[in-house]
Amino acid sequence: MTDRRQFLKTAGWGAAALAAAPTVLSACSQGPQKKSGLESTLIVEKANAVPITGTFLDEISTDIPHQNWGEAEWDLDFQYMKAMGIDTVIIIRCGLRKFMTYPSPYLLKKGYYMPSVDLVDMFCRLAEKHGMALYIGLYDSDEYWYTGVYNNEIEINRFIIDELWERYGHYKSFKGWYLSYEISRASKGAIDGYRKLGKQCKDLSGGLPTFISPIIEGIKGVSAQSAQLRRAENPKIEEHMRDWDEIFSGIHEFVDACAFQDGYNDYDEIEDYISVNKMLADKWGIHSWTNCESFDRDMPIKFLPIKFDKLRMKLEAAKRCGVEKAITFEFSHFISPQSAYLQAGHLYDRYMEYFKLK
């Protein structure tokens, strides 16, 4: 009986052939290569939308995976952002539960976890290097989501705001504050918290702007932890208008801009909501932004990069409504060419084609 080694020799599979085999297999496995110079043939008007010029930096996440990037990966991501036209980055929160983005002396004394890298310092430096404005988000205990009680958030952030300004206020890139609490119209109890935290931020930093990115109570306003995709009933836009008129009346002195999350509505009603948001913001002297979510709320898997046409339709609606600025949640996971999600790089390519950036 011929053994395996003898068979390979007689079949022409000598040492040289075996050594070359991985190269051959590797070349075959790559398949057809994308031909440079080819572009999609768009049948809609290009660049007929508000461009995305800001993104959250979600390095302490609640419901999407960490990509475990170091400074080299983050520096490359800032380059991709810059090429896309992003001029503003927002640290979505400087701490979540017992995790921190920087070594807070106040939280370390309370037994919170020491981070391996000072991410706030890194993001300040990278924003400065790439000519971007940086907004820093506050600490989030994650308790108010369940209790509706904001006293603990206010008390902790009294110390956190002081620390952030003392440690990072010297950076030229530090241009503002993000009040991290994603309230909905049913969270009118947060008015006092927004007022107190916004006032402290502005008083301490010489009036640097603050902004919020609240939730719209729409048909897709369901828990990220559930398998459900839609509510049984769609809340009425009149309720949204009434309650946010009241909220804006209470916070407009200490909140400079508002970017509602746009993923909670169906695509045929999003323009109505953006229009109402713009009207209310104008009434109370608040800058009207939009948070154009770049992840898909229509998929049973939470969360994947959004289909380009969905992103495009939302940005086109924002333009028709006269929105001043579009930010996104969030570039690095859902749009970046180096994201852990392969689809994100393709979304980047489609965006660059549409806005004639490549």
LUMLOKE-251051 format. One record per residue: residue in one letter; x, y negated, z negated of N, C-alpha, C, O in turn. Coordinates in pm, whole numbers, plus 50000, padded with zeros to 5 digits. Example, Ala and Ser with C-alpha at 12.3 -4.5 7.8 and 13.67 -1.06 7.14 Angstrom:
# LUMLOKE-251051
a513195056949220512305045049220513205033049220514245033249154/s512855022549292513675010649286512904999749213513414988649196/
# end
This chain:
# LUMLOKE-251051
m500855012050000500005000050000500894987550000501814986649920/t500624978050087501424965850096501094956649979499934953449952/d502194952349910501914943249798501724929049851501944926449969/r501304919949762500934906249801502114898749861501964891549960/r503314900349801504484893149849504854897449991505154889050075/q504834910850017505184915950148504154911450253504504908250367/f502874911250213501824906950307502044892450351501904889250469/l502374883750256502594869750289503754868050385503704859750476/k504814875950365505984875050453505614879350595505924872350691/t504954890950607504624896250740503564887950810503484888150932/a502764880750733501714872350793502244858550832501484850050880/g503554856450811504124843550848504084833250738504414821550760/w503674837550619503604828250506504904829050426504924833850313/g505984824550487507264824250418507324812750320506324805850296/a508504810650262508674800250160508374786450216507734778150151/a508854783850342508644770650400507164768050425506654757150401/a506464778650474505044776950500504264774650372503344766450366/l504654782350266503944780650139504184766850080503294760850021/a505414761750098505714748450045504914737650116504534727650056/a504654740050246503924729950323502414730850303501694721350332/a501954742150253500514744450243499774733650164498724729150209/p500284729350046499554719049973499384706250053498364699550043/t500434702750134500344690550214499254691750319498474682450340/v499214703450385498204705750486496814705250425495904698750477/l496654712250311495354712450246494944698650200493774694850209/s495924691050149495624677550102495144668850217494184661450202/a495814669850332495424661850447494024665650494493234656950531/c493744678650493492424683150538491324678350445490234674750488/s491634678450314490604675050216490234660350219489154656550173/q491134651850275490834637650279489684634450374488954624750353/g489524642450476488434640150571488684627950657489784622450656/p487664623550732487794611850819488114599350739487604597650628/q488944590850791489334578550723488504566850774488144566250891/k488194557350683487424545550721488234537050818489384533750790/k487644533550930488334525851032488304511150994487234505450975/s489474504850984489544490750946488914482251055488974485551173/g488314471151014487704461951108486224464151130485534455351181/l485704475851093484274478451109483494471950997483894472450881/e482384465851031481504459750932480084464450954479714468751063/s479294463650848477874466850861477194456550952477554444750950/t476234460851029475464451751114474244447251036473224454251031/l474344435450975473254430650890472134424650976472414417551073/i470904427450941469754422051013469024411750926467884407850956/v469694407250818469194396150737470224385050745471384387450777/e469784372750716470694361450719471754362850610471434365650495/k473004361150648474084362350550474134350250457473754339150494/a474604352850335474874342350236473674333550207473834321950171/n472474338950222471244331350196470784333650052469614337050028/a471694331949958471414335349819472354327649727473374322449771/v471994327149600472904321649500474044331549480473774343249452/p475284327549493476384336949471476604339649322476274331249238/i477134351149291477504354349153478834347649122479854350649185/t478824338649025480054331548989480454333748843481384327348794/g479754342748775480114345848638479804360248606478924366348667/t480534365848510480264379648468480544381248319481434374848263/f479774390048257480094394448122481294403648125481544410448225/l482034403948016483094413647992482584422547880482524418247764/d482224434847913481574443647816482564454047766482514465647808/e483444449947678484454459247629484074465447495484724474847450/i483024460247432482424467347318480984469947359480124461347345/s480744481847409479494484747477478514492247387478894499247294/t477224490447419476194497847347475704509947425475324519947364/d475694509247559475054520047634475694522947769475074529547853/i476924518347792477674522447911479074526647866479544521947763/p479734535447942481004541147893482174531347900482214522547986/h483104533047809484334525147813485244530547923485304542647944/q485934521647992486834525748099488284526848051489154531348125/n488534522747926489854524347863490974517947945492034523847964/w490714505747993491724498348067492704491647972492354487747861/g493954490248020494944482047954495034468648025494224465648113/e496014460647988496104447148044496344447348195495844438548266/a497084457248245497344457848390496054459848468495834453348570/e495184468848418493904471148486493004458848477492334455248574/w493004452448361492174440448346492694429148434491904421748492/d494004427748445494564417348531494134419548677493764410048746/l494174432048722493734435148858492244432048874491824427048979/d491454435048772490024432348781489744417348793488854413248867/f490504409348720490354394848732490684390248874490074380748924/q491634396948939491944393449078490774396749170490434388949258/y490154408349148488964411849227487834401849202487154397649295/m487644398149076486614388249043486864375149116485964369449177/k488114370549111488474357749173488184358149322487664348449378/a488534369249388488304370549532486814369949565486444365549674/m485974374249473484524374249494483904360649464482724358449494/g484674351549404484164338249374483774336049230483154325949199/i484124345249142483774343849000484714333748934485934334748946/d484124324048864484914313748796484654313448645485254305448574/t483754322048598483374322048456483274336348405482634344748468/v483924339248292483824352348229483334350548086483684340848019/i482524359948040481884358847910482124371647830481674382447870/i482814370647717482934382147627481564384247564481084375747488/i480944395447594479534397047558479314397347407478264393047359/r480274402247333480224401847187481634404247136482394411747197/c481994398047025483354399846972483404411446873484484415046826/g482264417046840482224428646754480854435046760479854428346784/l480814448146739479554455546737479624466046627480514474446625/r478664465246535478704474046418480084473046351480454462146307/k480864483946342482174483146276483344481946374484504482446333/f483034480246503484104478646602484314463846633483374455946629/m485574460246663485934446346686486784445046812487484454346851/t486694433246875487584430246988488854423346943489824422447019/y488864418446821490054411746767490144415246618489144419046558/p491344414046558491484417946417490934407246323491684399146269/s489634407246304488984397246220489344399446073489024409946017/p490004389846010490324391345867489064393545782489074401245687/y487984386545818486744387645741486164401745752485764407445651/l486104407245872485514420445891486434431545843485954441945796/l487734429645854488674439845805488524441645654488634452845603/k488284430845583488064431745438486804439545404486684445045295/k485874439945497484624447245475484734461845518483754469245513/g485934466145562486144480045598485874483445743485714495145778/y485814473145831485574475645972486844480846038487924480345979/y486724485946163487814493246228488804483746295488404474546367/m490084486146272491144478146331491284481546480491454493246515/p491204471546570491404474446713492884475946745493734470646674/s493184483246852494584485246892495134473346969496344471346974/v494244465347030494644453847110493734442147074492534443947050/d494304430047072493494418047053492914414347190493554407247268/l491714419247217491104417247347490704402747372490764397947485/v490304395647267489934381647285491144373747332491044365547423/d492294376047269493514369147311493874372847455494244364147534/m493764385847488494094390247624493174383547727493644378747830/f491864383247699490924377247793491154362147805491014356447913/c491504355547694491824341247701493014338847793492994329747876/r494054347147779495244345547862494964348548009495414341248097/l494224359348035493924362848174493024352348240493204349048357/a492054347048165491204336548220492034324148253491824317748356/e492974320948166493854309548191494724312048314494894303148398/k495264324048323496134327748436495404326648569495984322248668/h494144330548572493394331048697492454319248716491614319248806/g492584309148631491824296848648490334298248625489544292348698/m489954306148524488534308348495488164302248360489004300748271/a486894299048346486344294748217485924306948138485344316348193/l486214306948008485854318147921484864313747815485064303647747/y483774321347802482834319547692483014331547597483144342947643/i483024329047468483214339747370481904342547298481274333447244/g481514355347298480294359547231480514362247083481644364847041/l479454361547006479534363046861479454377846820479364386746904/y479504380046690479434393646634477984398346631477064390646604/d477794411346658476464417546661476464429846570477134439746599/s475724429146461475674440446367474834451946423474934463246374/d474014449246524473084458746586471884461646495471074470346525/e471764454346384470664456746291469384449446333468284454546313/y469544437446393468344429346420467464435646526466264432646533/w468044444646610467224451346710466084459246643464994460546698/y466374464446526465424473546460464644466846349463494470546322/t465244457046284464594450746169463924437546202462974433446136/g464434430646307463924417346338464354406946237463864395646239/v465284410646148465774401346045467154396446086468064404346109/y467304383346096468524377446150469434371846041470504366546071/n469014372745915469804366545808471224371945802472174364345783/n471374385145820472704391145813473574386245928474764383545909/e472994384946048473744379946163474244365746137475404362546165/i473384357446083473744343546058474864342645955475804334945972/e474754350345848475744349845740477114354245788478114347545763/i477184365745858478474370745907479074361046008480264358146003/n478254356146100478784347646206479204333846158479934326946229/r478784329846042479324317445983480834318545970481554308845995/f481324330345931482764332545916483424335546051484534330946078/i482734343246135483294347246264483534335146353484574334246418/i482594325946358482744313946442483974306146399484744301546483/d484164304546268485344297446218486624304646260487584298246303/e486634317846247487834325646284488144324146433489284321846471/l487124325546516487344324946661487914311546702488844310946784/w487374300746646487884287646685489304285446633490144279746703/e489574290046511490924288346455491964296246534493074291446555/r491604308346577492574317046644492724314046793493814315246848/y491624310046859491654309147006491254295447060491224293547181/g490954286146972490494272947018491544265247096491214255847168/h492824269147083493894262047154493974265647302494614258547379/y493334276747342493394280747482492554271347569491414268247536/k493144266847680492414258047772491254265347838490294259147883/s491364278747845490304286547910489034287747824487964290847877/f489154285247694488014286547603487074274647627487304263647577/k486014277247703485144266347748483744266547687482954257447711/g483424276847608482084277047552481804289547472482674298047453/w480564290447424480124301047334478924308347392478064302347457/y478884321447368477704329347403477034334147276477644341247196/l475784330347256475004334947141474414348547180473464349147258/s474974359147127474874372547184473524379447169473354390547220/y472574373547101471354380847066470354380347181469834369747216/e470094392047239469234393047358467774394247313467184405047316/i467224382947274465864383247220464854383847335465184381147450/s463634387447301462534387047395461534376647346461754370247243/r460454374847420459454364847383458804368047249458254359247183/a458874380947209458264384947082459184382346962458824385346849/s460364376846988461364374846881461474360246843462574354846830/k460324353846823460344339546793460994336646658461364325246630/g461144346846575461834345046448463294341946463463954337846367/a463834343746585465244341146610465524326346634466684322346644/i464484318246643464694303946671465634297746569466564290546605/d465394300446442466224294546336467664299246347468594291546325/g467854312146382469204317346398469944310746513471104306946498/y469294309346626469904302446740470284288146703471354283346740/r469404281446633469674267546595470904266646505471784258446528/k470944275046402472064274246307473384278046371474384271146353/l473394289046447474644293646508475084284146620476264280946631/g474124279746702474474270446808475034257346754475994251946808/k474434252446647474914239846586476324241546532477174232846552/q476584252646463477914254746409478964255746520480044249846509/c478644262946626479574264246738479904250646797481064247446821/k478874242546821479074229646885479774219846792480654212446836/d479384219546666480024210346571481514213446555482354204446551/l481834226246547483224230346521484114227746642485284223946627/s483584229746762484414229246883484304216146959484764215147073/g483714206046897483614193146964482584192947075482714185447172/g481544201147062480444200847157480574210247274479874208447374/l481444220447266481514230047376480134236347397479404238647301/p479784239247522478424244147551478174258247498479094266047479/t476904261147476476444274347435475414279247536474724271347600/f475304292347548474224297547633473724310847579474384317347498/i472534314747627471894327147587471474334847711471334329047819/s471264347947697470784356247808469714365647755469984377347727/p468484360547742467404368247680466734378047776467024378447895/i465834385947718465094396247790463764390747838463124382747769/i463354395047956461984392448002461144404747968461514415948003/e460024402647901459154413847867458374418147991457194414848004/g459034425448081458414429648205458044444348206458134451048103/i457644449248321457184463048335458294473048306458014484348266/k459564469048324460694477948298461334475448161462434480048134/g460624468048075461134465047943460964476747847460134476247757/v461754487347868461684499247784463044501647720464044495847762/s463084510047620464324512947549465314520047640464954529147714/a466574515847633467624522547710467844536747662468394544947736/q467434539747540467644553047484466544563047521466634574847488/s465504558247588464404567247623464504571347769465204565047848/a463794581947804463744586447944462744578348025462694579448147/q461964570347958460914562548023461534551548111462564545748074/l460924548648224461414538148314460484526048316460924514948346/r459204528048284458244517248292457274517548174457034528048115/r456744506048143455704505148041454374509948096454174510748217/a453484513048006452134516948048451394505048107450604506548201/e451644493048051450994480948101452044470148126453044469348054/n451804462148225452724451348260452334438748184451224433648202/p453224433448098452904420948028452614409748127453094409848240/k451814400148084451384389348172452384377848170452964374548066/i452574371848286453524360748298453074348648216453914340748171/e451764347248195451264336148114451744337247969452024327047905/e451854349547917452364351647782453844348047775454294341747679/h454594352047876456004348547884456164333247883457004327947810/m455384326447963455484311847973455164305147840455874296047796/r454094309647776453664303447649454724305247540455084295647472/d455214317447525456134320247415457504313947438458124309147342/w457984313847563459294307847587459234292647585460254286247559/d458104286747610457954272447592458144269147444458794259247409/e457584277447358457744275347213459184277647169459724269947089/i459824288247221461214291047182462144279947228462974275147151/f461994275747354462854264947406462664252047327463624244547305/s461434249447284461184237147207461964237147077462314226547024/g462244249147024462944250046897464454251046907465144248946808/i464984254247026466434256647036467164247347132468384247847141/h466424238847206467054231547317468164222047273469024218647354/e468164217747147469214208747100470574215747090471614209347098/f470544228947072471794236147044472064247447142473014255047123/v471264248547247471504258447354471514250847486470514244547523/d472624251447556472784243447678472304250347804471854243647897/a472374263647809471994270947931471314283947893471564289547786/c470454288747982469744301247960469774309448088469394304648195/a470244321948077470304331148192469464343348160469964353048102/f468184343048197467324354548171467824366848249468264365648363/q467754378448186468064391048252466954394048354465774393948321/d467354396648479466354397548585465944411748622465274413848722/g466354421648541466074435448579464784441248526464494452948553/y464014433648451462844439148385461554437848466460494442548424/n461664431548583460464429548665460584437148796461674440548840/d459424439748859459454445148994459954434449090459894422449060/y460444438849204461094429549297460104419949361460504409149405/d458844423549367457854414449426457304404449324456454396249360/e457754404949199457304395149100458454387249039458224377948961/i459694390949074460844384349010460894369549044461294361448960/e460494365749166460544351549202459584343349116459894332049080/d458434348949084457494341848998458094339148861457964328248806/y458774349248806459374347648674460544337848677460684329548588/i461384338748780462514329348789461994315048803462554305848745/s460924313348879460334300048897459824294448764460044282748733/v459144302848686458664298448554459844295248462459814285248390/n460864303648464462044301148380462704287948416463124280448327/k462804285148545463404272448589462554260648545463084250348502/m461244261848557460354251048516460484248048367460554236448327/l460524258548286460654256648141462014250948103462104242248017/a463064255848168464404250748139464494235948173465054228048097/d463954232248288463974218048327463204209548226463634198648190/k462074214748181461244207248085462024203847958461894192847905/w462834213447911463514211647783464984207847797465734207947699/g465414204447919466784199747939467834210647924468954207847881/i467474222947958468394234247949468804238148092467954238648181/h470074240948112470544245148245469954258848279469954267948197/s469464260048402468794272248445469744281348521470094278548636/w470184292148457471014302348518470154314948535469004315348490/t470704324948600470064338048603471124348748578472254347648625/n470754359048503471614370548481471164381448578470244389048550/c471824381948694471474391548798472114404948765473294407148791/e471324413848708471864426748665472354434948784471634436648882/s473564440048774474144447948883474084462848855474784470748919/f473254466748759472964481048737471484483448766470674474148765/d471144495848791469814499348839468924504348726469264514248660/r467804497648704466844501948602465794511548658464914516148585/d465874514748788464874523448850465294538048853464524546548897/m466504541048806467044554548816466834562148685466874556048578/p466624575148691466484582948567467784583948488467754586648368/i468924581648555470214581348485470504566948447470544558148534/k470694564348320470964550848272472444549548233472854556048137/f473244541748302472874532448410473914534048521475084536648493/l473484532448646474364533548762474364520348838473454512248821/p475394518048924475414505849005474154504649090473624514649140/i473694492449106472444489749175472624490849327473724488949378/k471544493749396471524493449542471734478949587471154469749529/f472544476849691472874463149733471634454949767471554443349728/d470664460749838469484452949876468704447849755468114437149760/k468704455449647468034450749526468754438549468468134428849428/l470084439349466470884427949419470654415849509470454404749461/r470684418249639470494407349736469144400449719469074388249717/m468074408249705466744402349693466624393649569465984383149573/k467244397749460467184389949336467944376849352467484366349305/l469104377349416469904365149435469234355749535469334343549521/e468564361249636467834352949731466644346049663466374334349689/a465954353249575464844347149501465354335849412464704325449400/a466524337849350467094327549265467414314949345467244303749295/k467884316649467468164304949551466884297449584466844285149577/r465824304749620464564298149653464004290249535463284280449554/c464334294449413463824287849293464734276549245464384269549150/g465884274749308466774263949269467624266649146468014257349076/v467924279349119468754283049004470164277349023470714277549133/e470754272348914472054265848922473224275648933474184272949005/k473144286848862474294295848854473794310048831472854312348755/a474444319648897474144333748874475344340448809476474339548857/i475074347148697476074355548634475574369948645474434372148687/t476384379648608475944393448618476374401548497477414398848435/f475584411348465475994422248377476014434748465474954439548505/e477184440248496478424433548470479424438448571479374449948615/f480354429648609481234432148723482064444848707482094453248797/s482744446348594483794456448583483284470748594483984479448646/h482084473448545481524486848557480764489048687480814499848745/f480054478748734479054481048838479384474848975478684477549072/i480434466548983480804460449111482284462449143482654462749260/s483114463849044484564464049065485024475749150484544486949131/p485954473449245486534484549323487284494749238487514505949284/q487684491049116488394500749033487514506348920488024512348826/s486204504348932485284509848833485334525148831485714531548929/a484934530748717484804545248706483714550548799483704562348833/y482784541848840481714545648932482154542849076482444531349110/l482214553049159482614551349298481694541549372482144534049458/q480404541749338479434533249407479724518349386479354510049469/a480394515049276480644500849245481524494349351481264483049392/g482564501249394483444495649497482724493449628483004483849699/h481784502349661480994500449782480054488349768479824481149865/l479524486249647478694474449624479524461749642479054451849698/y480764462149595481684450849615481864447949764481794436449807/d482084458449843482264456749987481034450750053481154441750137/r479844455650016478614450350075478414435750036477994427650119/y478714432349911478584418549866479534409549944479144398749989/m480774413849960481774405850031481374403850177481594393050233/e480794414050240480294412750377479174402450385479174393650471/y478214403850294477024395250297477394380650277476854371950344/f478304377950185478694364150157479874359450243480444348750220/k480224367550342481274363950439482594360650370483264350850402/l482954369250274484184367350198485294376850244486374377050186/k485024384650349486044393750401485994394350553486784401450615/
# end
